[in-house]
Every structure is written in structure tokens, then in C-alpha cells.
């Protein structure tokens, strides 16, 4: 059945917009010196975005712009309760990007590719300026900031500013107006356009204002490096890049990041008139291959393991992500990728390297529920919790492992719903869409 064009403009009800603040909620409560309670709701945003995109098609754009507003403004409150409780309304940039990717993948009807007339002929030349822009944003991290007194801080992401200037100079604004009309139902929608403008400004500028001891307001984010994690998952999941190419690209990226950090440390030492230390360490690098002693130690880059794990998870979910058929992931190939992704998560937890582990465990729970169905609803969370506990046992240092045990509670709260979501997504008899037969 072909969807009628009117379904493109159907938007979610207002209740879903009011649901966004709850999904952006973060609560941190240190109960004792060793145990804390952490509640993070934004991990469910990609699932909700996929569900709404499946029901409302391109009408989900306005809802995503509302989510982007909470990614731009990050208010944080601290309450004196028992000891203190931190409450934040925040959507990290990688969660927003994952939500957009999930909405594109599960949209019904599909978003479709933009028209070629959307860009001007000059794009063929200007697009190469995006390479230094990405280097400045993801690798060099050129984001100068200035303190305005003791309570205020403002900054600028030079790479993102350059990228947006390049895109603005390459876009055909007449075709862009038609594309906006297709997505929003009309080209002159002031509120969505205002939300989009605020989000773009939050990518270029970041600011922080300490209103009081209990209230902190942040605008934007000083780094977009978490987008590497999203690209590592989304590109293999969409089938744009093979998992082997993605792993090689990640190794090259973090090797360049390692080299840039080493060169930066060497330059700083030379500017401080410490040439002897620099040349001694350069000789050590040449002879032994070790890192400069005055810089970061030779170790696994903090983002490499979670990025590779996300790549393997994207390769595991790719058949379902592209074709929406759960039967395609119930084979040895997807199971192998899922096992390797989960194993890398446990290695990262044991070595205390990287992050995004909760999000990756949610993805593993979804895949287990999707693949094993009713068996995965019980065994999936148990396997994840037991594996996480085993990783903590293998962690060097008893205090660190004890301090991290409380994460089991937080992880248990999220992996069980994701296993249930995977179970429901894999049952053809249950319609998660409009309730219409094709």
C-alpha cells in the first residue's frame, strides 16, 4: 500500500512533546561514599524517535527539533536532600544524532534522498573544505573559550563554524525552501525554523552561566567527538560502509589523534624551553615505540573500544535496520557480531577505557530480545548483568570495582526494557506502526 501524501504532515500529538523533558531527565544521588543512584532516561530517545517516525513519517521532524532544543540548553539543578541530588535536563549530542538516525531508518513513509538541485555547482569545490573543518572539530578540537568574570564562559567551535559557512554557501535556498515545505507541510513555519536556528547556534557557540550555587545553565557543547561513536554505529547499520572499512578508519582516526597529542605535547615542551626532555623522548619513541613520557601514557585510546564495539553492533543489526525483518538477524553472522560487540564492552569495562557502555549494553539487550524472543527477555538481561559483574571482578583495584557495583542497578533498569522492545519489534503479529495492514 502506498501512503498518501497527507501522512507526511501528520505530527505526533502534544503529549509526545511534553514527554521530551522526562526523557531528557538525569538524576544523580550519592547515597554513600561507595554507592550512588543514577537515573538516565535519554537512552530511550532513539527508540521513541523510531516509533514516532514509523507512525508519523516525516511529521516526526518537529518532535526531533524539540529534542534538539534540550540538546542546546542544559539546565542543571542541585538540591540539598540527604547529601545533595543533581538533576539535569540534558540530551547529549550523540543521543540526538542516534535519534535522527533511528527516525530516518524506521520512517514510514521514507524520508527519501534530497533533490540534487539542493546544492549549487560550487559544492564540488567547497566540499573539500569540510575535511579541515572535521579535523578542527574532531581531532584538533579548536574550540577557544573566554571567561567573562567568575560566573560566565563563552566559546566558539571553529570547525563547525567553517562547515556551516561552507554548507550555507553551497545550498540553493529556493530548493531548500521546497524541502522544508515537504518535511513540515509548509515553508513558513516560524517555530520549527526558530528551533532549528537555535540548534545550529548551539553547534557553533557554547556558553555556561552559573546563576547560583544550585543552578547552572549551559548552552551548546564544547566538543562533538561523541559523533565519532554515532558514525561508527550508523554507517555500518545503514550499509553505507562495511564494518572492516569502518574499523580501519577508526584505527586511523585514533592513531592520528594519538600523533596529534604527541606533537602538541612536544611543541608545548619546546615553548617552555625544555628541548632536552623533548629530544630524549623523541629518541625513545624511535627506539622503543613508546609515547612521550611528559605526555599521555601509551594505552588504548579512550574512544577506540566503544567505537569498534558500536561498529560491530551496527554490523549485527544492519539486516533488520535496513529491511525491518527480524528473521534476517537470526543467523550466525549477526550473532557473531553481537558476541564480539558485547565482549569488547566487557573488556572496556574491565580496563576502565572509554565510555558509552550503558548505551552499548542497551543495544545488545535489544538485539538479544530481537533474536531470542521470549528467551531473550529473561536470559538477555541476566547475561548482560553477569558479564558486567565479571568485568568488574577482573578490574584491577578492589575499591574501583566496589564503587562501580551500583551501576548494576542502573543497567538493570534499562536493559530489561530494551530486551522487551526487541521482543516486540521481532513479532510480526504486533504492529508498532499505525495498525494498518500493507
C-alpha positions as CSV (number, residue, x, y, z in Angstrom):
1,X,0.0,0.0,0.0
2,X,1.3,3.4,-0.9
3,X,1.0,6.0,1.8
4,X,-0.9,9.1,0.9
5,X,1.0,12.5,0.8
6,X,-1.1,13.8,3.6
7,X,0.6,11.4,6.0
8,X,3.9,13.3,5.5
9,X,2.5,16.3,7.6
10,X,0.8,14.3,10.4
11,X,2.6,15.3,13.6
12,X,2.8,13.5,16.9
13,X,0.2,14.6,19.5
14,X,1.2,17.2,22.1
15,X,1.6,14.6,24.7
16,X,4.8,13.3,23.0
17,X,6.2,16.9,23.0
18,X,5.5,17.1,26.8
19,X,7.2,13.7,27.1
20,X,10.6,15.1,25.9
21,X,11.6,16.8,29.3
22,X,11.0,13.5,31.1
23,X,13.2,11.6,28.5
24,X,15.9,14.2,29.0
25,X,16.0,13.8,32.7
26,X,19.1,12.8,34.6
27,X,19.3,12.3,38.3
28,X,22.4,11.6,40.3
29,X,22.1,10.8,44.1
30,X,25.3,9.8,46.0
31,X,23.8,7.6,48.8
32,X,27.1,6.8,50.4
33,X,30.8,7.2,49.6
34,X,30.7,4.0,47.6
35,X,27.1,3.7,46.4
36,X,25.1,6.1,44.2
37,X,21.8,6.1,42.4
38,X,21.9,7.3,38.8
39,X,18.8,7.6,36.6
40,X,19.3,8.4,32.9
41,X,16.3,8.5,30.7
42,X,17.7,9.8,27.4
43,X,18.8,6.3,26.4
44,X,15.2,5.7,25.3
45,X,15.1,8.7,23.0
46,X,16.3,6.7,19.9
47,X,13.6,4.1,20.4
48,X,10.9,6.7,20.8
49,X,12.1,8.5,17.7
50,X,12.0,5.3,15.7
51,X,8.4,4.6,16.9
52,X,7.2,8.0,16.1
53,X,8.9,8.1,12.7
54,X,7.2,4.8,11.9
55,X,3.8,6.1,12.9
56,X,4.0,9.7,11.6
57,X,6.7,9.6,8.8
58,X,8.3,12.9,8.2
59,X,6.0,14.5,10.7
60,X,8.5,13.5,13.4
61,X,10.8,16.3,12.3
62,X,9.1,18.8,14.6
63,X,9.4,16.4,17.5
64,X,13.1,16.0,16.8
65,X,13.6,19.7,16.8
66,X,12.0,19.8,20.2
67,X,14.6,17.2,21.4
68,X,17.3,19.4,19.8
69,X,16.2,22.3,22.0
70,X,17.1,20.2,25.1
71,X,20.4,19.3,23.4
72,X,21.1,23.1,23.0
73,X,20.1,24.2,26.6
74,X,21.3,22.1,29.5
75,X,19.9,23.3,32.8
76,X,21.4,21.7,35.9
77,X,19.9,21.8,39.4
78,X,21.4,20.8,42.7
79,X,19.1,20.2,45.7
80,X,20.1,19.7,49.3
81,X,18.5,16.4,50.1
82,X,20.2,14.0,52.5
83,X,23.6,15.0,51.0
84,X,22.8,16.5,47.6
85,X,20.9,15.5,44.5
86,X,21.9,16.6,41.0
87,X,19.1,17.0,38.4
88,X,19.8,17.8,34.8
89,X,17.6,18.2,31.7
90,X,20.1,17.3,29.0
91,X,20.2,15.4,25.7
92,X,23.8,14.6,24.7
93,X,24.7,15.3,21.1
94,X,25.3,11.6,20.4
95,X,21.9,10.7,21.6
96,X,20.3,13.3,19.4
97,X,22.2,12.0,16.4
98,X,21.2,8.4,17.2
99,X,17.6,9.5,17.4
100,X,17.8,11.2,14.0
101,X,19.4,8.1,12.5
102,X,16.7,5.8,14.0
103,X,14.0,8.1,12.7
104,X,15.5,8.0,9.2
105,X,15.8,4.2,9.3
106,X,12.3,3.5,10.6
107,X,10.3,6.3,9.0
108,X,7.2,5.2,7.2
109,X,6.9,6.7,4.6
110,X,10.6,7.1,4.0
111,X,12.3,10.5,4.2
112,X,13.8,10.0,0.8
113,X,17.0,11.5,-0.6
114,X,17.2,15.3,-1.1
115,X,17.0,16.6,-4.6
116,X,20.2,17.2,-6.5
117,X,19.2,20.8,-7.0
118,X,19.5,21.4,-3.3
119,X,23.2,22.2,-3.8
120,X,24.9,24.7,-6.2
121,X,27.6,23.7,-8.6
122,X,30.2,25.4,-6.3
123,X,29.6,22.5,-3.9
124,X,32.0,20.3,-5.9
125,X,34.9,22.6,-4.9
126,X,33.8,23.9,-1.5
127,X,33.1,20.4,-0.1
128,X,36.8,19.8,0.3
129,X,36.9,22.5,3.0
130,X,34.8,20.1,5.1
131,X,37.9,18.0,5.6
132,X,39.9,20.6,7.6
133,X,36.6,21.6,9.4
134,X,36.2,18.0,10.6
135,X,39.9,17.8,11.6
136,X,39.5,21.0,13.6
137,X,36.3,19.8,15.3
138,X,37.0,16.1,15.9
139,X,40.8,15.9,16.0
140,X,42.4,19.2,16.9
141,X,39.4,20.3,19.0
142,X,39.8,24.0,18.1
143,X,37.2,25.5,20.4
144,X,38.6,28.6,22.1
145,X,36.7,29.9,25.1
146,X,36.8,33.1,27.1
147,X,35.8,33.7,30.7
148,X,33.6,36.7,31.4
149,X,34.0,37.0,35.1
150,X,33.8,34.2,37.5
151,X,30.3,33.0,36.5
152,X,30.2,33.2,32.7
153,X,32.0,31.3,30.0
154,X,31.6,31.6,26.2
155,X,33.3,29.7,23.4
156,X,33.4,29.0,19.7
157,X,33.8,25.8,17.7
158,X,35.9,26.9,14.8
159,X,35.5,23.7,12.8
160,X,31.7,23.6,13.0
161,X,31.6,27.4,12.1
162,X,33.6,26.7,9.0
163,X,31.5,23.7,8.0
164,X,28.3,25.7,8.3
165,X,29.7,28.6,6.3
166,X,30.6,26.0,3.5
167,X,27.1,24.5,3.6
168,X,25.4,27.9,3.6
169,X,27.5,29.0,0.6
170,X,26.6,25.7,-1.3
171,X,22.9,25.5,-0.7
172,X,20.3,26.5,-3.2
173,X,17.9,28.3,-0.9
174,X,14.9,28.0,-3.3
175,X,15.2,24.3,-3.3
176,X,15.8,24.3,0.4
177,X,12.5,26.1,1.0
178,X,10.8,23.4,-1.1
179,X,12.5,20.7,1.0
180,X,11.4,22.4,4.2
181,X,7.8,22.5,2.9
182,X,8.0,18.8,2.2
183,X,9.1,18.0,5.7
184,X,7.0,20.4,7.7
185,X,3.9,20.7,5.4
186,X,4.6,24.4,4.8
187,X,7.7,26.5,4.2
188,X,6.9,29.4,6.6
189,X,6.6,27.6,9.9
190,X,8.2,30.1,12.3
191,X,8.5,27.8,15.4
192,X,10.3,24.9,13.8
193,X,12.6,27.2,11.9
194,X,13.4,29.0,15.2
195,X,14.2,25.7,16.9
196,X,16.5,24.7,14.1
197,X,18.3,28.1,14.2
198,X,18.8,27.7,18.0
199,X,20.2,24.2,17.5
200,X,22.6,25.4,14.7
201,X,23.8,28.2,17.0
202,X,24.4,25.7,19.8
203,X,26.7,23.8,17.5
204,X,28.8,26.9,16.8
205,X,28.8,28.6,20.2
206,X,28.8,27.2,23.7
207,X,28.3,29.1,26.9
208,X,28.0,28.5,30.6
209,X,26.4,30.6,33.3
210,X,26.5,29.9,37.0
211,X,23.2,31.6,38.1
212,X,23.6,30.4,41.7
213,X,25.2,27.7,43.7
214,X,22.2,25.5,43.0
215,X,21.5,26.4,39.3
216,X,23.9,26.1,36.3
217,X,22.8,26.9,32.7
218,X,24.7,25.6,29.8
219,X,24.2,26.3,26.1
220,X,25.8,24.1,23.4
221,X,28.6,21.7,23.8
222,X,32.3,22.3,23.6
223,X,33.1,19.1,21.7
224,X,31.5,16.9,19.0
225,X,33.8,14.0,19.4
226,X,30.9,11.7,20.6
227,X,29.6,11.9,16.9
228,X,32.5,9.6,16.0
229,X,30.8,6.9,18.2
230,X,27.5,7.6,16.3
231,X,29.1,7.4,12.9
232,X,30.8,4.1,13.9
233,X,27.4,2.6,14.5
234,X,25.2,4.3,11.9
235,X,27.3,3.9,8.8
236,X,27.5,0.1,9.1
237,X,23.9,-0.1,10.3
238,X,22.7,1.7,7.1
239,X,25.0,-0.4,5.0
240,X,26.9,2.8,3.8
241,X,30.3,1.5,4.9
242,X,31.4,-2.1,5.6
243,X,32.4,-2.9,9.1
244,X,36.0,-3.7,8.0
245,X,36.5,-0.3,6.4
246,X,34.9,1.3,9.4
247,X,37.3,-0.4,11.8
248,X,40.3,0.6,9.7
249,X,39.0,4.2,9.6
250,X,38.6,4.2,13.4
251,X,42.2,2.9,13.9
252,X,43.5,5.5,11.5
253,X,41.5,8.3,13.3
254,X,42.7,7.4,16.8
255,X,46.2,6.9,15.5
256,X,46.1,10.4,14.2
257,X,44.6,11.6,17.4
258,X,47.5,9.9,19.3
259,X,50.0,11.5,17.0
260,X,48.5,14.9,17.2
261,X,48.5,14.7,21.1
262,X,52.2,13.7,21.0
263,X,53.1,16.6,18.7
264,X,51.1,19.1,20.7
265,X,52.9,18.0,23.9
266,X,56.3,18.2,22.2
267,X,55.5,21.8,21.0
268,X,54.4,22.9,24.4
269,X,57.6,21.5,25.9
270,X,59.7,23.3,23.3
271,X,57.9,26.5,24.0
272,X,58.7,26.0,27.7
273,X,62.5,25.7,26.8
274,X,62.6,22.0,27.7
275,X,64.3,20.8,24.5
276,X,66.4,18.2,26.3
277,X,63.3,16.4,27.5
278,X,61.7,16.6,24.1
279,X,64.7,15.2,22.2
280,X,65.2,12.4,24.8
281,X,61.6,11.3,24.4
282,X,61.7,11.5,20.6
283,X,64.7,9.2,20.7
284,X,62.7,6.9,23.0
285,X,59.8,6.9,20.5
286,X,62.1,6.0,17.6
287,X,64.0,3.2,19.5
288,X,61.2,1.7,21.6
289,X,58.0,3.0,20.1
290,X,56.8,4.3,23.4
291,X,54.8,7.5,23.9
292,X,56.5,10.8,25.1
293,X,56.8,10.5,28.9
294,X,55.7,14.0,29.6
295,X,52.5,13.5,27.6
296,X,49.7,10.9,27.9
297,X,50.8,7.4,28.6
298,X,50.8,4.6,25.9
299,X,47.4,3.0,26.3
300,X,44.3,2.2,24.3
301,X,42.7,5.5,23.2
302,X,39.7,6.2,25.3
303,X,37.2,6.2,22.5
304,X,38.5,3.3,20.4
305,X,37.0,0.3,22.1
306,X,33.4,1.7,22.3
307,X,33.6,2.9,18.7
308,X,34.7,-0.5,17.5
309,X,32.1,-2.2,19.6
310,X,29.5,0.2,18.1
311,X,30.7,-0.8,14.6
312,X,30.2,-4.5,15.3
313,X,26.8,-3.8,16.8
314,X,25.9,-1.8,13.7
315,X,27.0,-4.8,11.6
316,X,24.9,-7.1,13.7
317,X,21.7,-5.0,13.4
318,X,22.2,-4.0,9.8
319,X,19.8,-6.5,8.2
320,X,17.0,-5.5,10.5
321,X,17.9,-1.8,10.4
322,X,17.6,-1.8,6.6
323,X,14.8,-4.3,5.8
324,X,12.8,-4.4,9.1
325,X,12.8,-8.2,9.0
326,X,13.8,-9.8,12.3
327,X,14.3,-13.1,10.7
328,X,17.4,-11.7,8.9
329,X,19.3,-11.3,12.1
330,X,18.6,-14.8,13.5
331,X,21.7,-16.3,11.9
332,X,25.3,-17.0,12.8
333,X,26.7,-13.8,11.2
334,X,24.6,-11.4,13.3
335,X,25.1,-13.5,16.5
336,X,28.9,-13.4,16.0
337,X,29.0,-9.6,15.6
338,X,26.7,-9.3,18.7
339,X,29.0,-11.5,20.7
340,X,32.1,-9.6,19.7
341,X,30.5,-6.3,20.4
342,X,29.4,-7.4,23.9
343,X,32.9,-8.9,24.5
344,X,34.5,-5.6,23.7
345,X,32.1,-3.8,26.1
346,X,33.2,-6.1,28.9
347,X,36.9,-5.6,28.0
348,X,36.4,-1.8,28.1
349,X,34.6,-2.0,31.5
350,X,37.4,-4.2,32.9
351,X,40.2,-1.9,31.6
352,X,38.2,1.3,32.5
353,X,38.7,2.6,29.0
354,X,36.2,4.6,27.1
355,X,32.5,5.2,27.7
356,X,29.0,4.8,26.3
357,X,28.9,1.3,27.9
358,X,25.3,1.7,29.1
359,X,24.1,2.6,25.6
360,X,26.0,-0.3,24.0
361,X,24.6,-2.7,26.6
362,X,21.1,-1.4,25.7
363,X,21.8,-2.1,22.0
364,X,23.0,-5.6,22.9
365,X,19.8,-6.2,25.0
366,X,17.7,-5.1,22.1
367,X,19.4,-7.5,19.7
368,X,19.1,-10.4,22.2
369,X,15.4,-9.7,22.5
370,X,15.0,-9.4,18.8
371,X,16.9,-12.6,18.1
372,X,15.9,-14.9,21.0
373,X,12.4,-13.5,21.5
374,X,10.8,-14.7,24.8
375,X,14.0,-16.5,25.9
376,X,16.0,-13.2,25.4
377,X,13.6,-11.3,27.7
378,X,14.9,-13.2,30.7
379,X,18.3,-14.6,29.7
380,X,19.4,-11.4,27.9
381,X,19.5,-9.0,30.9
382,X,20.9,-11.8,33.1
383,X,23.8,-12.5,30.7
384,X,24.5,-8.7,30.5
385,X,24.4,-8.2,34.3
386,X,26.5,-11.3,35.0
387,X,29.0,-10.3,32.3
388,X,29.3,-6.8,33.7
389,X,29.8,-8.1,37.2
390,X,32.5,-10.4,35.9
391,X,34.2,-7.5,34.2
392,X,34.2,-5.6,37.5
393,X,35.7,-8.6,39.3
394,X,38.5,-8.6,36.8
395,X,39.1,-4.9,37.3
396,X,42.4,-4.1,38.9
397,X,41.8,-2.5,42.2
398,X,39.1,-3.6,44.7
399,X,37.9,-0.2,45.6
400,X,37.2,0.8,42.0
401,X,35.2,-2.4,41.4
402,X,33.2,-1.9,44.6
403,X,32.5,1.7,43.7
404,X,31.1,0.6,40.3
405,X,28.8,-2.2,41.5
406,X,25.9,0.2,41.9
407,X,25.9,0.6,38.1
408,X,24.3,-2.9,38.0
409,X,21.1,-1.3,39.3
410,X,21.1,1.4,36.7
411,X,22.0,-1.0,33.9
412,X,19.3,-3.5,35.0
413,X,16.7,-0.7,34.8
414,X,17.4,-0.1,31.1
415,X,18.5,-3.4,29.6
416,X,15.2,-5.1,30.6
417,X,13.0,-2.6,28.8
418,X,15.3,-2.8,25.7
419,X,15.1,-6.6,25.7
420,X,11.3,-6.2,25.8
421,X,11.4,-3.7,23.0
422,X,13.5,-6.1,20.9
423,X,11.0,-8.9,21.7
424,X,8.1,-6.8,20.5
425,X,10.0,-5.5,17.4
426,X,10.6,-9.1,16.3
427,X,7.0,-10.2,16.4
428,X,5.2,-9.7,13.1
429,X,1.8,-10.1,14.7
430,X,2.3,-7.0,16.8
431,X,2.1,-3.8,14.8
432,X,4.2,-1.0,16.2
433,X,3.1,1.3,13.4
434,X,-0.3,2.7,12.5
435,X,-2.1,-0.5,13.0
436,X,-2.7,-0.8,9.2
437,X,-2.0,-3.7,7.0
438,X,0.1,-3.1,4.0
